[in-house]
Amino acid sequence: MRWQIADWLAEDRLPAINAKLEGVYLRQNLYSKYIKRLLDIVVSLTALIVTLPINFVIGIITFFDVGRPIFFSQERIGKDGRPFTIVKFRNMRNTMNENGELLPASQRVTKWGTFVRRTSLDELLNFWSVLKGDMSLIGPRPLVPQYLERYSNRHKMRLAVRPGLECPPRGRLDHVLTWQDQFENDVWYVENISFLTDCKLAINLVRFAFDRKNSAARAGAKRGTFMGYDENAVVINYEQVPQEYIERAFHEFIMEKKVG
């Protein structure tokens, strides 16, 4: 039902939103074309070697925490909208409710999983995706395929570069990073790629990883699902969807049940 609501929001609002938003222009230079990829290879290969013992320990603890399989794979969208698969250690149990449906992520994350998320240890295996060329060290975080058709043309430009381990905020925030903050930060990065930019963001990445507000939100999966935009072109999650769309979805669901 959520996916249907997101489709309606995109159909109703994206044409008008795309008509009034400013465009985004990819910055291309020697660094973005060649040097950035070379640094990705060197750093990711070194990181994989150095963190091998850590990953081994995480794997053992994960096995005793959630059982088999210890790895979780998921399709994400990369540069130019191309899908690829990321692999992480599992940190959630497959606990279901009485209806046989998975409980919300915040209720399935284990204590160990929460710790792994807070400390960003769940990101270590992503160095393999960087080495393969699916990702970069710095860049917009790769998101799930379901979001692809929900982006405005402006925010879709976040796919003009390789996704990264993180694209941290340029400065300190006084609130938890929202979807709007993230997408606007991503398109800023697309327009400002340079060696100096990556160095500054790499420093901010360390700060961001240990920021209590953002790490807590990430660990608890509290930011909600990206659904689309409000009438002012601001990103909204499921909790912010207008009531009329929810009522419409329930009405169609009831009608389908009657027909069935």
C-alpha atoms as an extended CHARMM CRD file, in Angstrom:
* protein
*
       260  EXT
         1         1  MET       CA              0.0000000000        0.0000000000        0.0000000000  PROA      1               0.0000000000
         2         2  ARG       CA              2.9080000000        2.3600000000        0.7370000000  PROA      2               0.0000000000
         3         3  TRP       CA              4.3380000000        1.7910000000       -2.7300000000  PROA      3               0.0000000000
         4         4  GLN       CA              0.9490000000        2.6130000000       -4.2930000000  PROA      4               0.0000000000
         5         5  ILE       CA              0.7440000000        5.8540000000       -2.3180000000  PROA      5               0.0000000000
         6         6  ALA       CA              4.2710000000        6.7820000000       -3.4160000000  PROA      6               0.0000000000
         7         7  ASP       CA              3.2750000000        6.1690000000       -7.0510000000  PROA      7               0.0000000000
         8         8  TRP       CA              0.2690000000        8.4730000000       -6.6690000000  PROA      8               0.0000000000
         9         9  LEU       CA              2.3980000000       11.1940000000       -5.0910000000  PROA      9               0.0000000000
        10        10  ALA       CA              4.9000000000       10.9740000000       -7.9440000000  PROA      10              0.0000000000
        11        11  GLU       CA              2.1680000000       11.0710000000      -10.5710000000  PROA      11              0.0000000000
        12        12  ASP       CA              0.3310000000       13.9950000000       -8.9730000000  PROA      12              0.0000000000
        13        13  ARG       CA              3.2360000000       16.1790000000       -7.8920000000  PROA      13              0.0000000000
        14        14  LEU       CA              6.4650000000       15.5110000000       -9.7670000000  PROA      14              0.0000000000
        15        15  PRO       CA              5.4810000000       17.2650000000      -13.0390000000  PROA      15              0.0000000000
        16        16  ALA       CA              4.8090000000       20.5640000000      -11.2550000000  PROA      16              0.0000000000
        17        17  ILE       CA              7.7980000000       20.1570000000       -8.9390000000  PROA      17              0.0000000000
        18        18  ASN       CA             10.2200000000       19.4190000000      -11.7780000000  PROA      18              0.0000000000
        19        19  ALA       CA              9.0010000000       22.4800000000      -13.6580000000  PROA      19              0.0000000000
        20        20  LYS       CA             10.0230000000       24.8900000000      -10.9070000000  PROA      20              0.0000000000
        21        21  LEU       CA             13.1540000000       23.3780000000       -9.3530000000  PROA      21              0.0000000000
        22        22  GLU       CA             16.6550000000       24.5270000000      -10.2730000000  PROA      22              0.0000000000
        23        23  GLY       CA             18.8100000000       22.1770000000      -12.3100000000  PROA      23              0.0000000000
        24        24  VAL       CA             21.9470000000       20.4440000000      -11.0510000000  PROA      24              0.0000000000
        25        25  TYR       CA             25.1630000000       20.3700000000      -13.0790000000  PROA      25              0.0000000000
        26        26  LEU       CA             27.8110000000       17.7030000000      -12.5870000000  PROA      26              0.0000000000
        27        27  ARG       CA             31.2770000000       19.1020000000      -11.9930000000  PROA      27              0.0000000000
        28        28  GLN       CA             33.7960000000       17.2250000000      -14.1080000000  PROA      28              0.0000000000
        29        29  ASN       CA             37.5320000000       17.6250000000      -13.7390000000  PROA      29              0.0000000000
        30        30  LEU       CA             40.7200000000       15.5830000000      -13.7070000000  PROA      30              0.0000000000
        31        31  TYR       CA             40.1320000000       14.5340000000      -10.1240000000  PROA      31              0.0000000000
        32        32  SER       CA             36.5230000000       13.3870000000      -10.6060000000  PROA      32              0.0000000000
        33        33  LYS       CA             37.3290000000       11.4950000000      -13.8130000000  PROA      33              0.0000000000
        34        34  TYR       CA             40.5300000000        9.6750000000      -12.8670000000  PROA      34              0.0000000000
        35        35  ILE       CA             42.2210000000       10.4830000000       -9.5430000000  PROA      35              0.0000000000
        36        36  LYS       CA             39.1740000000        9.8400000000       -7.3570000000  PROA      36              0.0000000000
        37        37  ARG       CA             38.8320000000        6.2830000000       -8.6880000000  PROA      37              0.0000000000
        38        38  LEU       CA             42.5490000000        5.6030000000       -8.1870000000  PROA      38              0.0000000000
        39        39  LEU       CA             42.3110000000        6.7420000000       -4.5540000000  PROA      39              0.0000000000
        40        40  ASP       CA             39.2260000000        4.5680000000       -4.0750000000  PROA      40              0.0000000000
        41        41  ILE       CA             41.1610000000        1.4810000000       -5.1930000000  PROA      41              0.0000000000
        42        42  VAL       CA             44.2090000000        2.1640000000       -3.0210000000  PROA      42              0.0000000000
        43        43  VAL       CA             42.2840000000        3.0710000000        0.1270000000  PROA      43              0.0000000000
        44        44  SER       CA             39.6350000000        0.3320000000       -0.1490000000  PROA      44              0.0000000000
        45        45  LEU       CA             42.2060000000       -2.4110000000       -0.7860000000  PROA      45              0.0000000000
        46        46  THR       CA             44.2410000000       -1.2500000000        2.2110000000  PROA      46              0.0000000000
        47        47  ALA       CA             41.1120000000       -1.0160000000        4.3600000000  PROA      47              0.0000000000
        48        48  LEU       CA             39.9920000000       -4.5390000000        3.4490000000  PROA      48              0.0000000000
        49        49  ILE       CA             43.3630000000       -5.9530000000        4.4670000000  PROA      49              0.0000000000
        50        50  VAL       CA             43.5550000000       -3.9860000000        7.7090000000  PROA      50              0.0000000000
        51        51  THR       CA             39.9690000000       -4.7450000000        8.7600000000  PROA      51              0.0000000000
        52        52  LEU       CA             40.0680000000       -8.4480000000        7.8930000000  PROA      52              0.0000000000
        53        53  PRO       CA             40.5630000000       -9.5210000000       11.5560000000  PROA      53              0.0000000000
        54        54  ILE       CA             37.7700000000       -7.1500000000       12.6620000000  PROA      54              0.0000000000
        55        55  ASN       CA             35.3760000000       -8.5540000000       10.0600000000  PROA      55              0.0000000000
        56        56  PHE       CA             36.2770000000      -12.0740000000       11.1640000000  PROA      56              0.0000000000
        57        57  VAL       CA             35.3410000000      -11.2580000000       14.7640000000  PROA      57              0.0000000000
        58        58  ILE       CA             32.1400000000       -9.4890000000       13.6820000000  PROA      58              0.0000000000
        59        59  GLY       CA             31.2120000000      -12.5460000000       11.6290000000  PROA      59              0.0000000000
        60        60  ILE       CA             31.5920000000      -14.8750000000       14.6100000000  PROA      60              0.0000000000
        61        61  ILE       CA             29.5520000000      -12.6310000000       16.9230000000  PROA      61              0.0000000000
        62        62  THR       CA             26.8850000000      -12.2070000000       14.2430000000  PROA      62              0.0000000000
        63        63  PHE       CA             26.5800000000      -15.9750000000       13.8940000000  PROA      63              0.0000000000
        64        64  PHE       CA             25.8430000000      -16.3690000000       17.6090000000  PROA      64              0.0000000000
        65        65  ASP       CA             23.6130000000      -13.2760000000       17.6250000000  PROA      65              0.0000000000
        66        66  VAL       CA             21.2670000000      -13.9050000000       14.6830000000  PROA      66              0.0000000000
        67        67  GLY       CA             22.3840000000      -17.2620000000       13.2770000000  PROA      67              0.0000000000
        68        68  ARG       CA             22.7210000000      -18.1450000000        9.6240000000  PROA      68              0.0000000000
        69        69  PRO       CA             23.1460000000      -16.5640000000        7.2020000000  PROA      69              0.0000000000
        70        70  ILE       CA             25.5080000000      -14.0160000000        8.7040000000  PROA      70              0.0000000000
        71        71  PHE       CA             25.4320000000      -11.8590000000        5.5770000000  PROA      71              0.0000000000
        72        72  PHE       CA             22.6440000000       -9.6700000000        4.3110000000  PROA      72              0.0000000000
        73        73  SER       CA             22.5680000000       -8.6740000000        0.6620000000  PROA      73              0.0000000000
        74        74  GLN       CA             20.3880000000       -6.0380000000       -0.9080000000  PROA      74              0.0000000000
        75        75  GLU       CA             20.0700000000       -4.3840000000       -4.2920000000  PROA      75              0.0000000000
        76        76  ARG       CA             20.8650000000       -0.6860000000       -4.3680000000  PROA      76              0.0000000000
        77        77  ILE       CA             20.9370000000        1.9100000000       -7.1340000000  PROA      77              0.0000000000
        78        78  GLY       CA             24.3170000000        3.2000000000       -8.2570000000  PROA      78              0.0000000000
        79        79  LYS       CA             25.7270000000        5.6310000000      -10.7760000000  PROA      79              0.0000000000
        80        80  ASP       CA             23.3890000000        6.5000000000      -13.6510000000  PROA      80              0.0000000000
        81        81  GLY       CA             20.6210000000        4.4350000000      -12.0780000000  PROA      81              0.0000000000
        82        82  ARG       CA             22.4030000000        1.0880000000      -12.4760000000  PROA      82              0.0000000000
        83        83  PRO       CA             21.5850000000       -1.5120000000       -9.7870000000  PROA      83              0.0000000000
        84        84  PHE       CA             24.2510000000       -3.3280000000       -7.7910000000  PROA      84              0.0000000000
        85        85  THR       CA             24.3350000000       -5.5280000000       -4.6990000000  PROA      85              0.0000000000
        86        86  ILE       CA             25.7560000000       -4.5590000000       -1.3440000000  PROA      86              0.0000000000
        87        87  VAL       CA             26.6620000000       -7.0820000000        1.3580000000  PROA      87              0.0000000000
        88        88  LYS       CA             26.5740000000       -6.4090000000        5.0930000000  PROA      88              0.0000000000
        89        89  PHE       CA             26.5750000000       -8.4250000000        8.2770000000  PROA      89              0.0000000000
        90        90  ARG       CA             23.0510000000       -9.1360000000        9.4700000000  PROA      90              0.0000000000
        91        91  ASN       CA             21.9450000000       -7.2110000000       12.5430000000  PROA      91              0.0000000000
        92        92  MET       CA             18.2110000000       -7.9600000000       12.5830000000  PROA      92              0.0000000000
        93        93  ARG       CA             16.2440000000      -11.0780000000       13.3890000000  PROA      93              0.0000000000
        94        94  ASN       CA             13.3880000000      -12.2070000000       11.1580000000  PROA      94              0.0000000000
        95        95  THR       CA             10.8180000000      -11.8190000000       13.9270000000  PROA      95              0.0000000000
        96        96  MET       CA              7.1880000000      -11.7820000000       12.7260000000  PROA      96              0.0000000000
        97        97  ASN       CA              3.8850000000      -10.7500000000       14.2810000000  PROA      97              0.0000000000
        98        98  GLU       CA              0.7820000000      -12.9180000000       14.6500000000  PROA      98              0.0000000000
        99        99  ASN       CA             -0.1500000000      -12.2190000000       11.0150000000  PROA      99              0.0000000000
       100       100  GLY       CA              3.1300000000      -13.5830000000        9.7070000000  PROA      100             0.0000000000
       101       101  GLU       CA              4.4660000000      -10.1290000000        8.8150000000  PROA      101             0.0000000000
       102       102  LEU       CA              7.9250000000       -8.9010000000        9.7200000000  PROA      102             0.0000000000
       103       103  LEU       CA              8.0150000000       -6.5470000000       12.6780000000  PROA      103             0.0000000000
       104       104  PRO       CA              9.3370000000       -2.9970000000       12.0780000000  PROA      104             0.0000000000
       105       105  ALA       CA             13.1130000000       -2.7970000000       11.7220000000  PROA      105             0.0000000000
       106       106  SER       CA             13.4470000000       -0.9310000000       15.0200000000  PROA      106             0.0000000000
       107       107  GLN       CA             11.9540000000       -3.9640000000       16.8080000000  PROA      107             0.0000000000
       108       108  ARG       CA             14.0900000000       -6.5430000000       15.0320000000  PROA      108             0.0000000000
       109       109  VAL       CA             17.5170000000       -4.9720000000       15.4960000000  PROA      109             0.0000000000
       110       110  THR       CA             19.4860000000       -6.8080000000       18.1690000000  PROA      110             0.0000000000
       111       111  LYS       CA             21.5770000000       -5.1280000000       20.8650000000  PROA      111             0.0000000000
       112       112  TRP       CA             24.6970000000       -6.1690000000       18.9810000000  PROA      112             0.0000000000
       113       113  GLY       CA             23.1670000000       -4.8820000000       15.7680000000  PROA      113             0.0000000000
       114       114  THR       CA             22.4640000000       -1.5200000000       17.3800000000  PROA      114             0.0000000000
       115       115  PHE       CA             26.0770000000       -1.2920000000       18.5200000000  PROA      115             0.0000000000
       116       116  VAL       CA             27.3420000000       -2.2010000000       15.0460000000  PROA      116             0.0000000000
       117       117  ARG       CA             25.1570000000        0.4720000000       13.4660000000  PROA      117             0.0000000000
       118       118  ARG       CA             26.0900000000        3.1520000000       15.9670000000  PROA      118             0.0000000000
       119       119  THR       CA             29.8050000000        2.5440000000       15.4000000000  PROA      119             0.0000000000
       120       120  SER       CA             29.4120000000        2.1380000000       11.6100000000  PROA      120             0.0000000000
       121       121  LEU       CA             31.0750000000       -1.2800000000       11.7680000000  PROA      121             0.0000000000
       122       122  ASP       CA             28.3150000000       -2.4880000000        9.4540000000  PROA      122             0.0000000000
       123       123  GLU       CA             29.9120000000       -0.3670000000        6.7200000000  PROA      123             0.0000000000
       124       124  LEU       CA             33.2580000000       -2.1860000000        6.6520000000  PROA      124             0.0000000000
       125       125  LEU       CA             32.2140000000       -4.7360000000        4.0180000000  PROA      125             0.0000000000
       126       126  ASN       CA             31.2780000000       -1.8560000000        1.7210000000  PROA      126             0.0000000000
       127       127  PHE       CA             34.9760000000       -1.3910000000        0.9980000000  PROA      127             0.0000000000
       128       128  TRP       CA             34.5520000000       -4.4200000000       -1.2760000000  PROA      128             0.0000000000
       129       129  SER       CA             31.9270000000       -2.5120000000       -3.2940000000  PROA      129             0.0000000000
       130       130  VAL       CA             34.3430000000        0.4280000000       -3.4870000000  PROA      130             0.0000000000
       131       131  LEU       CA             37.1330000000       -1.8110000000       -4.7510000000  PROA      131             0.0000000000
       132       132  LYS       CA             34.8300000000       -3.3020000000       -7.4070000000  PROA      132             0.0000000000
       133       133  GLY       CA             33.8470000000        0.1480000000       -8.6140000000  PROA      133             0.0000000000
       134       134  ASP       CA             30.1900000000        0.0480000000       -7.5880000000  PROA      134             0.0000000000
       135       135  MET       CA             30.8340000000        2.6570000000       -4.9100000000  PROA      135             0.0000000000
       136       136  SER       CA             33.2710000000        5.3880000000       -3.9300000000  PROA      136             0.0000000000
       137       137  LEU       CA             34.6600000000        6.4120000000       -0.5510000000  PROA      137             0.0000000000
       138       138  ILE       CA             32.7880000000        9.7260000000       -0.5730000000  PROA      138             0.0000000000
       139       139  GLY       CA             29.4910000000       10.1640000000       -2.3650000000  PROA      139             0.0000000000
       140       140  PRO       CA             25.7010000000        9.9770000000       -1.9390000000  PROA      140             0.0000000000
       141       141  ARG       CA             24.6130000000        6.9040000000       -0.0040000000  PROA      141             0.0000000000
       142       142  PRO       CA             23.1210000000        4.2100000000       -2.2710000000  PROA      142             0.0000000000
       143       143  LEU       CA             19.4080000000        3.7320000000       -1.7100000000  PROA      143             0.0000000000
       144       144  VAL       CA             16.8960000000        1.0290000000       -2.6070000000  PROA      144             0.0000000000
       145       145  PRO       CA             15.4510000000        0.6880000000       -6.1500000000  PROA      145             0.0000000000
       146       146  GLN       CA             11.9180000000        1.5280000000       -4.9470000000  PROA      146             0.0000000000
       147       147  TYR       CA             12.9780000000        5.1440000000       -4.4600000000  PROA      147             0.0000000000
       148       148  LEU       CA             14.1920000000        5.6470000000       -8.0270000000  PROA      148             0.0000000000
       149       149  GLU       CA             10.9280000000        6.8440000000       -9.5570000000  PROA      149             0.0000000000
       150       150  ARG       CA             10.1300000000        9.0660000000       -6.5700000000  PROA      150             0.0000000000
       151       151  TYR       CA             13.0180000000       11.5000000000       -7.0390000000  PROA      151             0.0000000000
       152       152  SER       CA             12.4990000000       14.9150000000       -8.5200000000  PROA      152             0.0000000000
       153       153  ASN       CA             14.7500000000       15.6390000000      -11.5050000000  PROA      153             0.0000000000
       154       154  ARG       CA             16.9250000000       17.7220000000       -9.1980000000  PROA      154             0.0000000000
       155       155  HSD       CA             17.4180000000       14.9810000000       -6.6310000000  PROA      155             0.0000000000
       156       156  LYS       CA             17.7960000000       12.3140000000       -9.3070000000  PROA      156             0.0000000000
       157       157  MET       CA             21.1090000000       14.0050000000      -10.1380000000  PROA      157             0.0000000000
       158       158  ARG       CA             22.5480000000       12.4300000000       -6.9830000000  PROA      158             0.0000000000
       159       159  LEU       CA             22.8890000000        9.3900000000       -9.2680000000  PROA      159             0.0000000000
       160       160  ALA       CA             25.2690000000       11.2290000000      -11.6040000000  PROA      160             0.0000000000
       161       161  VAL       CA             28.2250000000       10.0320000000       -9.5000000000  PROA      161             0.0000000000
       162       162  ARG       CA             29.1720000000        6.7660000000       -7.8360000000  PROA      162             0.0000000000
       163       163  PRO       CA             27.4240000000        6.3120000000       -4.4950000000  PROA      163             0.0000000000
       164       164  GLY       CA             29.6880000000        6.5030000000       -1.4700000000  PROA      164             0.0000000000
       165       165  LEU       CA             30.1320000000        5.1020000000        1.9860000000  PROA      165             0.0000000000
       166       166  GLU       CA             28.7820000000        8.4350000000        3.1290000000  PROA      166             0.0000000000
       167       167  CYS       CA             28.2720000000       11.9990000000        1.9730000000  PROA      167             0.0000000000
       168       168  PRO       CA             28.4180000000       13.7350000000        5.3570000000  PROA      168             0.0000000000
       169       169  PRO       CA             26.9450000000       17.1950000000        5.9610000000  PROA      169             0.0000000000
       170       170  ARG       CA             29.2540000000       20.1040000000        5.2170000000  PROA      170             0.0000000000
       171       171  GLY       CA             28.7190000000       21.5280000000        8.6910000000  PROA      171             0.0000000000
       172       172  ARG       CA             27.2700000000       20.5860000000       12.0380000000  PROA      172             0.0000000000
       173       173  LEU       CA             23.5000000000       20.1910000000       12.2210000000  PROA      173             0.0000000000
       174       174  ASP       CA             21.2710000000       21.0530000000       15.1730000000  PROA      174             0.0000000000
       175       175  HSD       CA             18.8380000000       18.2810000000       14.2320000000  PROA      175             0.0000000000
       176       176  VAL       CA             18.7840000000       14.7240000000       12.9260000000  PROA      176             0.0000000000
       177       177  LEU       CA             19.6150000000       14.5720000000        9.2180000000  PROA      177             0.0000000000
       178       178  THR       CA             16.3450000000       14.4850000000        7.2400000000  PROA      178             0.0000000000
       179       179  TRP       CA             15.7640000000       13.1250000000        3.7480000000  PROA      179             0.0000000000
       180       180  GLN       CA             15.5960000000       16.7090000000        2.4800000000  PROA      180             0.0000000000
       181       181  ASP       CA             18.9290000000       17.5230000000        4.1440000000  PROA      181             0.0000000000
       182       182  GLN       CA             20.5100000000       14.4200000000        2.6860000000  PROA      182             0.0000000000
       183       183  PHE       CA             19.2980000000       14.8980000000       -0.8890000000  PROA      183             0.0000000000
       184       184  GLU       CA             20.2360000000       18.5750000000       -0.9980000000  PROA      184             0.0000000000
       185       185  ASN       CA             23.6450000000       17.7530000000        0.4480000000  PROA      185             0.0000000000
       186       186  ASP       CA             24.0640000000       15.0700000000       -2.2210000000  PROA      186             0.0000000000
       187       187  VAL       CA             23.3170000000       17.3850000000       -5.1400000000  PROA      187             0.0000000000
       188       188  TRP       CA             25.6430000000       20.0040000000       -3.6510000000  PROA      188             0.0000000000
       189       189  TYR       CA             28.3660000000       17.3570000000       -3.7290000000  PROA      189             0.0000000000
       190       190  VAL       CA             27.6430000000       16.5530000000       -7.3860000000  PROA      190             0.0000000000
       191       191  GLU       CA             28.2190000000       20.2070000000       -8.2600000000  PROA      191             0.0000000000
       192       192  ASN       CA             31.3250000000       20.6080000000       -6.0930000000  PROA      192             0.0000000000
       193       193  ILE       CA             33.4050000000       17.4260000000       -6.4970000000  PROA      193             0.0000000000
       194       194  SER       CA             37.0950000000       18.0810000000       -5.9590000000  PROA      194             0.0000000000
       195       195  PHE       CA             40.0250000000       16.6810000000       -4.0070000000  PROA      195             0.0000000000
       196       196  LEU       CA             39.6200000000       19.4320000000       -1.4050000000  PROA      196             0.0000000000
       197       197  THR       CA             35.8980000000       18.7100000000       -1.0560000000  PROA      197             0.0000000000
       198       198  ASP       CA             36.5490000000       15.0170000000       -0.4910000000  PROA      198             0.0000000000
       199       199  CYS       CA             39.2180000000       15.7680000000        2.1020000000  PROA      199             0.0000000000
       200       200  LYS       CA             36.8710000000       18.0600000000        4.0300000000  PROA      200             0.0000000000
       201       201  LEU       CA             34.0190000000       15.5700000000        3.8780000000  PROA      201             0.0000000000
       202       202  ALA       CA             36.3030000000       12.7170000000        4.9360000000  PROA      202             0.0000000000
       203       203  ILE       CA             37.0430000000       14.6710000000        8.1230000000  PROA      203             0.0000000000
       204       204  ASN       CA             33.3340000000       15.3550000000        8.5920000000  PROA      204             0.0000000000
       205       205  LEU       CA             32.6670000000       11.6400000000        8.0460000000  PROA      205             0.0000000000
       206       206  VAL       CA             34.4600000000       10.8440000000       11.2960000000  PROA      206             0.0000000000
       207       207  ARG       CA             32.4410000000       13.4990000000       13.1210000000  PROA      207             0.0000000000
       208       208  PHE       CA             29.2140000000       12.2960000000       11.5280000000  PROA      208             0.0000000000
       209       209  ALA       CA             29.8710000000        8.6660000000       12.5180000000  PROA      209             0.0000000000
       210       210  PHE       CA             30.1330000000        9.6570000000       16.1670000000  PROA      210             0.0000000000
       211       211  ASP       CA             27.3100000000       12.2040000000       16.1860000000  PROA      211             0.0000000000
       212       212  ARG       CA             24.8820000000       10.8760000000       18.7800000000  PROA      212             0.0000000000
       213       213  LYS       CA             21.6930000000       12.2100000000       17.2360000000  PROA      213             0.0000000000
       214       214  ASN       CA             22.3400000000       10.9000000000       13.7430000000  PROA      214             0.0000000000
       215       215  SER       CA             23.8330000000        7.6100000000       14.8650000000  PROA      215             0.0000000000
       216       216  ALA       CA             20.8590000000        7.0200000000       17.1630000000  PROA      216             0.0000000000
       217       217  ALA       CA             18.4110000000        7.7000000000       14.3310000000  PROA      217             0.0000000000
       218       218  ARG       CA             20.3140000000        5.3910000000       12.0230000000  PROA      218             0.0000000000
       219       219  ALA       CA             20.5860000000        2.6430000000       14.6210000000  PROA      219             0.0000000000
       220       220  GLY       CA             16.8820000000        2.8150000000       15.3990000000  PROA      220             0.0000000000
       221       221  ALA       CA             15.7390000000        3.2320000000       11.7820000000  PROA      221             0.0000000000
       222       222  LYS       CA             13.5270000000        6.1690000000       12.8470000000  PROA      222             0.0000000000
       223       223  ARG       CA             13.7800000000        8.4240000000        9.8160000000  PROA      223             0.0000000000
       224       224  GLY       CA             10.9300000000        6.7800000000        7.9990000000  PROA      224             0.0000000000
       225       225  THR       CA             10.4430000000        5.8060000000        4.3790000000  PROA      225             0.0000000000
       226       226  PHE       CA             11.0800000000        8.3170000000        1.5960000000  PROA      226             0.0000000000
       227       227  MET       CA              7.6670000000        8.6700000000       -0.0480000000  PROA      227             0.0000000000
       228       228  GLY       CA              7.9030000000       11.7400000000       -2.2590000000  PROA      228             0.0000000000
       229       229  TYR       CA              7.3700000000       15.4770000000       -1.8600000000  PROA      229             0.0000000000
       230       230  ASP       CA              4.8920000000       17.9210000000       -0.4180000000  PROA      230             0.0000000000
       231       231  GLU       CA              3.4680000000       20.7320000000       -2.5350000000  PROA      231             0.0000000000
       232       232  ASN       CA              6.4890000000       22.9040000000       -1.7090000000  PROA      232             0.0000000000
       233       233  ALA       CA              8.9070000000       20.2970000000       -3.1080000000  PROA      233             0.0000000000
       234       234  VAL       CA             10.1170000000       19.2720000000        0.3600000000  PROA      234             0.0000000000
       235       235  VAL       CA             10.7780000000       15.5550000000        0.8520000000  PROA      235             0.0000000000
       236       236  ILE       CA              8.2510000000       13.7160000000        3.0340000000  PROA      236             0.0000000000
       237       237  ASN       CA              8.1710000000       10.3120000000        4.7140000000  PROA      237             0.0000000000
       238       238  TYR       CA              5.1930000000        8.0420000000        5.3150000000  PROA      238             0.0000000000
       239       239  GLU       CA              4.1340000000        9.8290000000        8.4850000000  PROA      239             0.0000000000
       240       240  GLN       CA              3.8750000000       13.0830000000        6.5160000000  PROA      240             0.0000000000
       241       241  VAL       CA              1.7250000000       11.7410000000        3.6820000000  PROA      241             0.0000000000
       242       242  PRO       CA             -1.5630000000       13.6880000000        3.3390000000  PROA      242             0.0000000000
       243       243  GLN       CA             -4.5270000000       11.8580000000        4.8370000000  PROA      243             0.0000000000
       244       244  GLU       CA             -6.3760000000       11.8750000000        1.5160000000  PROA      244             0.0000000000
       245       245  TYR       CA             -3.8120000000        9.5090000000       -0.0040000000  PROA      245             0.0000000000
       246       246  ILE       CA             -4.0130000000        7.1170000000        2.9420000000  PROA      246             0.0000000000
       247       247  GLU       CA             -7.8200000000        7.0870000000        2.7690000000  PROA      247             0.0000000000
       248       248  ARG       CA             -7.6700000000        6.4930000000       -0.9740000000  PROA      248             0.0000000000
       249       249  ALA       CA             -5.3300000000        3.5550000000       -0.4760000000  PROA      249             0.0000000000
       250       250  PHE       CA             -7.5620000000        2.0170000000        2.2110000000  PROA      250             0.0000000000
       251       251  HSD       CA            -10.6100000000        2.4810000000       -0.0070000000  PROA      251             0.0000000000
       252       252  GLU       CA             -8.9650000000        0.6770000000       -2.9170000000  PROA      252             0.0000000000
       253       253  PHE       CA             -7.7510000000       -2.0660000000       -0.5890000000  PROA      253             0.0000000000
       254       254  ILE       CA            -11.2920000000       -2.6190000000        0.7330000000  PROA      254             0.0000000000
       255       255  MET       CA            -12.7460000000       -2.6330000000       -2.7920000000  PROA      255             0.0000000000
       256       256  GLU       CA            -10.1970000000       -5.2230000000       -3.9140000000  PROA      256             0.0000000000
       257       257  LYS       CA            -11.0480000000       -7.4170000000       -0.9260000000  PROA      257             0.0000000000
       258       258  LYS       CA            -14.7510000000       -7.2200000000       -1.7990000000  PROA      258             0.0000000000
       259       259  VAL       CA            -14.0970000000       -8.1160000000       -5.4380000000  PROA      259             0.0000000000
       260       260  GLY       CA            -11.8070000000      -10.9610000000       -4.3470000000  PROA      260             0.0000000000
